[in-house]
């Protein structure tokens, strides 16, 4: 088995390789003067079971292209099996047509990864579970929930908890986390705009008064969804609001928005390499999912059960 990495999240790839007690495959990603990407693998991979780690986070298109070219290089070097390990799957939010004459880019990206030569895909908390069906190759979708639940129990286990989904679409994810927290009660933030042009109103379904709220979501991008939800929960009498989010996309002014928000703490995973600003923020804490991914890789290589990781 070999673990190779692109440039998107080298610390995570190193930590995964460390968990598996393997060195990272010696490879280089270079750029031509016009920014074309060139991948060179400096060791033999013929007949190997290779896992290429590359979240397709910012800069999304460059990181995606690195992944595709890396897979192509492995295929042409006669790797026996290639697994694209994409802890954060960019373009996942474009998983349906929001209107006429619009693309389904998540499907296009799935086609590109398959066409490049991947035999399997390993993702974490896909924006929508159905995206697995965009691939006609085996796709494992891991959940960060066990890592988050352990942290919540350790830090907030003595408080009167309430798990909150920031929108109706996230209820299944929130319920799964609540189940892991000894069946903690569940609340939902329902965003409504009664008329076009009117500002959004947040209704909370559930009584959050006196509760330490745990907001859970797959992505924090601009931070708008989360910071508004945190304020609405505090207005309804929550004692504190902590957010657990798998993918810290944190674009633009998101870190300062979080810093100035009603959130007590934002906990993200290392599926995406955190920016300097995120690493330095007192309100942001990062949990590693390297052992989770490493263990899933070990089980895929051994052909043992991956789903039992979540029992
Ligand atoms: C949306 O469906 C996702 O689950 C997130 O809620 C969304 O991407 C967060 O975006 P933002 O942080 O920009 O509000």
Boltz pocket constraint, residues with backbone or C-beta under 6 A from the ligand:
constraints:
  - pocket:
      binder: B
      contacts: [[A, 166], [A, 169], [A, 217], [A, 218], [A, 219], [A, 220], [A, 221], [A, 222], [A, 223], [A, 224], [A, 225], [A, 226]]
      max_distance: 6.0
